Amino acid sequence: MKKRDESNILLFFKDLEIIPYEVKMTHKEKHSDEIDLYELILILKKRMKYIASVFVFGVVTAAVISFLMPNIYQAKATLWVDYSLIQAIVRNLKII
């Protein structure tokens, strides 16, 4: 049995358990710190059900909470009226 090289082992989550996954190194991969975009896309495709279920759960939870909260409507307004403006309006009304 071969001894596993730790640089060739990645840990992936499968059903909330950590399992080892062997990565076959090709001649193109010289550095262990490279990020393979194709491999990341495959992982996203593989986990699409999990990602979608978390998203749907969040949306449904937010909708339920927002519908169960009481409706509170509140408005505030402050009206500052200049006294000289009121006098001008009253004078104009007397002229008409």
Secondary structure in CASP SS format (residue, H / E / C, confidence):
PFRMAT SS
TARGET T0000
AUTHOR 0000-0000-0000
METHOD secondary structure of the structure
MODEL  1
M C 1.00
K C 1.00
K C 1.00
R C 1.00
D C 1.00
E H 1.00
S H 1.00
N H 1.00
I E 1.00
L E 1.00
L E 1.00
F E 1.00
F E 1.00
K E 1.00
D C 1.00
L C 1.00
E E 1.00
I E 1.00
I E 1.00
P E 1.00
Y E 1.00
E E 1.00
V C 1.00
K C 1.00
M C 1.00
T C 1.00
H C 1.00
K C 1.00
E C 1.00
K C 1.00
H C 1.00
S C 1.00
D C 1.00
E C 1.00
I C 1.00
D C 1.00
L H 1.00
Y H 1.00
E H 1.00
L H 1.00
I H 1.00
L H 1.00
I H 1.00
L H 1.00
K H 1.00
K H 1.00
R C 1.00
M H 1.00
K H 1.00
Y H 1.00
I H 1.00
A H 1.00
S H 1.00
V H 1.00
F H 1.00
V H 1.00
F H 1.00
G H 1.00
V H 1.00
V H 1.00
T H 1.00
A H 1.00
A H 1.00
V H 1.00
I H 1.00
S H 1.00
F H 1.00
L H 1.00
M C 1.00
P C 1.00
N C 1.00
I C 1.00
Y C 1.00
Q C 1.00
A C 1.00
K C 1.00
A C 1.00
T C 1.00
L C 1.00
W C 1.00
V C 1.00
D C 1.00
Y H 1.00
S H 1.00
L H 1.00
I H 1.00
Q H 1.00
A H 1.00
I H 1.00
V H 1.00
R H 1.00
N H 1.00
L H 1.00
K H 1.00
I H 1.00
I C 1.00
END
